[in-house]
Amino acid sequence: MSDYHHFTDEELLQAIDGELPPRRKAAVDVHLAECAACRGRRAQIGRAALIVASIYHGDVSSQTLRTQHARERLR
C-alpha cells in the first residue's frame, strides 16, 4: 500500500480523547483495525494518559485537603 500512513502520537491521543472530527476518527479506526504497531502505540499512550490523569487527580485531591486543613486551622 503506497499511501499507508501511520498516525502520530498526537493523533492517537486525540482519538483516545474523542477530539478528532468524525471523518478523521473513522480513518484512525480503520487504520487501527489493520495495524498492530499503531494499536500497540495507542495502548501505550492510553496507559500513559491514565497514569497522568491519576497523578493529577491525586495532586488536586491532596491540595484540596491541605487547603481545607489550613482553613480549619484559621478558624
HELIX and SHEET records of a PDB file:
HELIX    1   1 ASP A    9  ASP A   17  1                                   9    
HELIX    2   2 PRO A   22  GLU A   34  1                                  13    
HELIX    3   3 ALA A   36  LEU A   74  1                                  39    
END                                                                             
